[in-house]
Amino acid sequence: MTNKTGFFKRLKALSLPQKQIFAIALCQRMLPNYQLFSEVCEFGKPQVLSTALELLWQSQYDKKLKFNLDVHLQRLEEIMPEPADFDVYGVYPALDAAVAVSTLLSAINAQAEEDIVNISKLSSSTVAHYIEAMSEQELEGQNLTHKQLDDYVFAHPMMEQEKQLQGMLLDIIELEPLNAEFIKGLRRDIIEADASNLGISSKA
C-alpha cells in the first residue's frame, strides 16, 4: 500500500516470480510479530514459520528444491493461535503472520496470483488494526464515522511507514533481476533490519 499512484496496478503487473518475492519479503518482515507473541505467551513454534520462509526464499532461485507442501501447511495449522484463548493483543498480529505464510505457500503452489498479491493487503491490515487498537482511548468519545476512522488510520505515521516500505520494495523488485544474489541479499537485508511491520524486533 502506497500513496504513489497505481501501486496495486503496478503490483499486479509484476511477473509471477516478482509477485512471489514481494510477498515472501512481506511475510519475512511479519515474522517478529509471531516470535514476540510466542515468547511472551509460551505458545507455538516460531521455527516452523522460519523454516517455511527459508524454503520459500530458496525455492525462488533453486528450482530443483522439493519440499512437502502438505507437511508444512499442517505444521503451520498446528501453531496458529486462537484469539479467544489469549487476553493479549499480540495474538492478532501473530495469527496474521502465520496465516500469511500459510496462504503464501498454498498460493505459490497453485500459482494463485491474486492470493499472492493479497499478502500486501494483509500486512497493511495488521498495521491498521494495531493503530485502531492502540488509539482506542485517544479516539474514545469522538464518535468518528467509518470514513473518519479510515482517514485517521491511513494518515497515521505507522501506516505511512508501511506504505513507504511496500513502495520501496516494489520499486526495487521492478528494477532488479531476480537472481540468487539479489534474492539472498534482500532476505539478508530484511532479517538484519530486524523490525516487523509493527516495529517489533525479534530480539524484543
C-alpha positions as CSV (number, residue, x, y, z in Angstrom):
1,M,0.0,0.0,0.0
2,T,1.4,3.4,-1.0
3,N,0.4,6.9,-1.9
4,K,2.2,6.5,-5.2
5,T,-0.4,6.4,-8.0
6,G,-1.2,3.0,-9.3
7,F,0.5,0.9,-6.6
8,F,-1.8,-2.1,-6.9
9,K,-1.9,-1.8,-10.7
10,R,1.9,-1.9,-10.7
11,L,1.9,-4.8,-8.2
12,K,-0.5,-6.8,-10.3
13,A,1.6,-6.1,-13.4
14,L,4.7,-7.8,-11.9
15,S,5.6,-11.3,-13.2
16,L,4.6,-14.2,-11.1
17,P,8.2,-14.7,-9.7
18,Q,8.3,-10.9,-8.9
19,K,5.0,-11.1,-7.1
20,Q,6.3,-14.1,-5.1
21,I,9.4,-12.3,-4.0
22,F,7.4,-9.3,-2.9
23,A,5.0,-11.4,-0.8
24,I,7.8,-13.5,0.7
25,A,9.6,-10.3,1.8
26,L,6.5,-9.0,3.5
27,C,6.0,-12.4,5.3
28,Q,9.6,-12.3,6.4
29,R,9.0,-8.9,7.9
30,M,5.9,-10.1,9.8
31,L,7.8,-12.9,11.5
32,P,9.0,-11.0,14.6
33,N,5.3,-10.4,15.5
34,Y,4.9,-14.1,15.9
35,Q,8.2,-14.6,17.6
36,L,7.4,-12.0,20.3
37,F,3.9,-13.4,20.9
38,S,5.3,-16.9,21.2
39,E,8.0,-15.8,23.7
40,V,5.6,-13.8,25.9
41,C,2.7,-16.4,25.8
42,E,4.8,-19.5,25.6
43,F,2.8,-20.7,22.7
44,G,3.7,-22.1,19.3
45,K,7.0,-22.6,17.5
46,P,8.5,-19.7,15.5
47,Q,10.9,-22.1,13.9
48,V,8.0,-23.6,11.9
49,L,7.5,-20.2,10.3
50,S,11.2,-19.6,9.9
51,T,11.7,-22.9,8.2
52,A,8.8,-22.4,5.8
53,L,10.1,-18.9,4.9
54,E,13.6,-20.3,4.3
55,L,12.2,-22.8,1.9
56,L,10.1,-20.1,0.2
57,W,13.2,-17.9,-0.4
58,Q,15.3,-20.8,-1.5
59,S,12.7,-22.1,-3.9
60,Q,12.8,-18.8,-5.8
61,Y,16.4,-19.4,-7.0
62,D,16.8,-23.2,-6.6
63,K,14.2,-24.6,-9.0
64,K,15.3,-28.2,-8.1
65,L,14.2,-27.7,-4.5
66,K,11.4,-30.0,-3.4
67,F,9.5,-30.0,-0.2
68,N,6.3,-31.5,1.1
69,L,3.8,-28.7,1.0
70,D,1.1,-30.5,3.0
71,V,3.5,-31.2,5.8
72,H,4.4,-27.6,6.2
73,L,0.8,-26.4,5.9
74,Q,-0.1,-28.9,8.7
75,R,2.7,-27.7,10.9
76,L,1.6,-24.1,10.4
77,E,-2.0,-25.0,11.2
78,E,-0.9,-26.5,14.5
79,I,0.9,-23.4,15.7
80,M,-1.8,-20.8,14.7
81,P,-3.1,-19.2,17.9
82,E,-6.8,-18.9,18.6
83,P,-7.5,-15.3,19.7
84,A,-10.2,-16.4,22.1
85,D,-7.6,-18.3,24.1
86,F,-5.4,-15.3,24.9
87,D,-6.1,-11.9,26.5
88,V,-3.1,-10.1,24.8
89,Y,-3.4,-8.0,21.7
90,G,-0.3,-9.7,20.3
91,V,-2.3,-12.8,19.3
92,Y,-3.7,-10.9,16.3
93,P,-0.5,-9.9,14.5
94,A,0.9,-13.3,15.4
95,L,-2.0,-15.0,13.8
96,D,-1.7,-12.7,10.8
97,A,1.9,-13.7,10.4
98,A,1.1,-17.4,10.5
99,V,-1.8,-17.0,8.1
100,A,0.3,-15.0,5.7
101,V,3.0,-17.7,5.4
102,S,0.4,-20.5,5.1
103,T,-1.6,-18.6,2.5
104,L,1.5,-17.8,0.5
105,L,2.7,-21.5,0.5
106,S,-0.7,-22.5,-0.9
107,A,-0.9,-19.7,-3.4
108,I,2.6,-20.2,-4.8
109,N,1.9,-23.9,-5.2
110,A,-1.3,-23.1,-7.0
111,Q,0.2,-20.1,-8.8
112,A,-2.8,-18.1,-7.5
113,E,-1.5,-14.7,-8.3
114,E,-4.4,-12.8,-6.6
115,D,-3.8,-14.6,-3.3
116,I,-0.1,-13.7,-3.6
117,V,-0.9,-10.0,-4.2
118,N,-3.2,-10.0,-1.2
119,I,-0.3,-10.6,1.2
120,S,0.3,-6.8,0.7
121,K,-3.2,-6.1,2.0
122,L,-2.8,-8.5,4.9
123,S,0.4,-6.8,6.0
124,S,-1.3,-3.3,5.8
125,S,-4.3,-4.7,7.6
126,T,-2.2,-5.9,10.5
127,V,-0.9,-2.3,10.8
128,A,-4.3,-0.8,10.5
129,H,-5.8,-3.0,13.3
130,Y,-2.9,-2.2,15.5
131,I,-3.3,1.5,15.1
132,E,-7.0,1.3,15.9
133,A,-6.3,-0.8,19.0
134,M,-3.6,1.5,20.3
135,S,-5.6,4.6,19.6
136,E,-8.8,3.4,21.2
137,Q,-8.5,5.6,24.3
138,E,-7.4,8.6,22.3
139,L,-10.4,8.3,19.9
140,E,-12.9,7.4,22.6
141,G,-15.9,9.7,22.7
142,Q,-15.2,11.3,19.3
143,N,-17.9,9.3,17.6
144,L,-15.9,9.0,14.4
145,T,-17.6,7.7,11.2
146,H,-16.1,4.7,9.5
147,K,-14.6,7.1,6.9
148,Q,-13.1,9.4,9.5
149,L,-11.6,6.4,11.3
150,D,-10.2,5.1,8.0
151,D,-8.7,8.5,7.2
152,Y,-7.1,8.7,10.7
153,V,-5.6,5.2,10.3
154,F,-4.4,5.9,6.7
155,A,-2.6,9.1,7.8
156,H,-1.0,7.6,10.9
157,P,2.8,7.6,10.9
158,M,2.9,3.8,11.3
159,M,0.7,3.4,8.2
160,E,2.8,6.0,6.3
161,Q,5.9,3.8,7.1
162,E,4.1,0.7,5.9
163,K,3.1,2.4,2.7
164,Q,6.7,3.7,2.2
165,L,8.3,0.3,2.8
166,Q,6.0,-1.5,0.4
167,G,6.5,1.2,-2.2
168,M,10.3,0.9,-1.9
169,L,10.1,-2.9,-2.1
170,L,8.0,-2.6,-5.2
171,D,10.5,-0.1,-6.8
172,I,13.4,-2.5,-6.1
173,I,11.7,-5.6,-7.4
174,E,10.5,-3.9,-10.6
175,L,14.1,-3.0,-11.4
176,E,16.4,-5.8,-10.2
177,P,17.0,-9.1,-11.9
178,L,15.7,-12.0,-9.8
179,N,18.9,-14.0,-9.5
180,A,20.2,-15.8,-6.4
181,E,22.4,-12.9,-5.4
182,F,19.6,-10.4,-5.3
183,I,17.2,-12.8,-3.5
184,K,19.7,-13.8,-0.9
185,G,20.6,-10.1,-0.4
186,L,17.0,-9.0,0.0
187,R,16.4,-11.7,2.6
188,R,19.5,-10.8,4.5
189,D,18.6,-7.1,4.5
190,I,15.1,-7.7,5.9
191,I,16.4,-10.0,8.6
192,E,19.2,-7.6,9.5
193,A,16.8,-4.7,9.7
194,D,15.0,-6.7,12.4
195,A,11.8,-4.7,12.5
196,S,8.4,-6.0,11.7
197,N,5.6,-4.0,10.1
198,L,4.7,-3.0,13.7
199,G,8.2,-2.1,14.6
200,I,8.8,-5.2,16.7
201,S,12.2,-6.7,16.9
202,S,12.9,-10.4,17.0
203,K,15.2,-9.6,20.0
204,A,12.5,-7.7,21.9
